[in-house]
C-alpha cells in the first residue's frame, strides 16, 4: 500500500532536471582476450562460501579457484533478481524499478525498459561472437526476445535438450547437463563472449543425486553445482581466456548475523565473485558491482579506462577504480534503493518520482548537498530509463 516506486516523474521535473553525471575516461593499453566467459551462478551467497566469509563449505571448488586467481573481496549485486543482474551487466545501468519494469504478476520484465547503448552490441561490433546459454526456459518473462533485442547473436535455452531432461525449475535441465554441453556449443573459429546461466541453485534448490533422483536441499544443490561448474571452468581456463564467475543475486533467505555485522544495509547485496585471466593472483578490495563488468571489458578491448557515478573500471586489475556509488535495488521494499558512496556509509533512497529523497526512518529528510548529489544520481538513472523506454 505504501509503495512509491511506480510514481512517475512529471514532465515539468524532467524538463528542469539537470544531471551532473560526468564520464571520466583515460587511455589504456588495448588488450583483447581470446574469449570472454561470464558465468552467472544463481543465488550464490557469501554465507554459503568459506572463501567469502561464510560459515558453510558448500562451494569448496569455486572457493579454491577464487583464492588462487582474481578474487573480488567486495562485490555487490545491483538488484534482487536475475533479470536485474542481466540488465545491469549488459547495459551498464542499475535496474531501478518503475511502473514500466514491473509485470502484472509482480515480476521484473525487461522489454519495456531502455537498453541504452547495449554493451552486447558494442562487443559484437568489436569482433566477438556473442552467445547466451542457459538451462532454463527463455520464454519466461520474455527473456529470449529481450536478449535478441540487445544483440546476442546466438541464444540457447532448454529447447536444445531432450524433453525427458527438462524436469527441474523453469523446465530446466540439470546443471551437469548444462555444464557438460557448453563446449559443444562454442564456435572455435571466432572470438566469443559467452554468457552462461544455471538454474539448479535457484530456490527451492532442486537437483538430481548421483542416481538421477530429484532432491531438494540448499546445501546439496550448491555442492552439486560446485562440482560440475568447477570442471567446466578448468576446461575453459586456457589461451588468454578471460573468465568471470559471479552471483546474480543473494539467495532469498534470512540474513545471517555475520552478514549483518559486516555489511549492514548492504547484506542483501554483497555476493561472491572472482575472475580468471592468464594466471593472475590478486585480491581486489575496492568495491565492484554488476554494472562494472561488461562495461570494463568493452573499454579494455577499445583501449579506455572509464568510470562514473554508477559504474567503475576494473582495468588495470592492479588499480581498479570504483564507481561513485554502489547501487542496489531492494527486494524487501521495492521503493527503496540502498547506496554506499564515497563516505562509505550505506543509506536508503526512496524512489518516489519528483519527491525521490534520502529515506530516514523518522521521516525527516537531510537536505545536505551530499544527499542531494546522491538523489540526483538516482534521478538521472531513472529519468534516462523512463525517457528511452517510451
Buried (B, 14 or more C-beta within 10 A) or exposed (E): EEBBBBBBBEEEBBEEEEEEBEEEEEEBEEBBBEBBBBBBBBBBBBBBBBBBBBEBBBBBBBBBBBBEBBBBBBBBBBBBBBBBBBBBBBBBBBBBBBEBBBEEEEEBBBBBBBBBEBBBBBBBEBEBBBBBBBBBBBBBBBBBEBBBBBBBBBBBBBEEBEEEBBBBBBBBBBBBBBBBBBEEBBEEEEBBBBBBBBBBBBBEBBBBEEEEEEEEBBEBBBBBBBBBBBBBBEEBBEEEBBBBBBBBBBBBEEBBEBBEEEBBBBBBBBBBBBBBBEEEEBEBEBBBBBBBBBBBBBBBBBEBBBBBBBBBBBBEBEEBBBBBBBBBBBBEBBBBBBBBBEEEEBBBBBBBBBEBBBBEEEEEBEEEEEBEBBBBBBBBBBBBBBEEBE
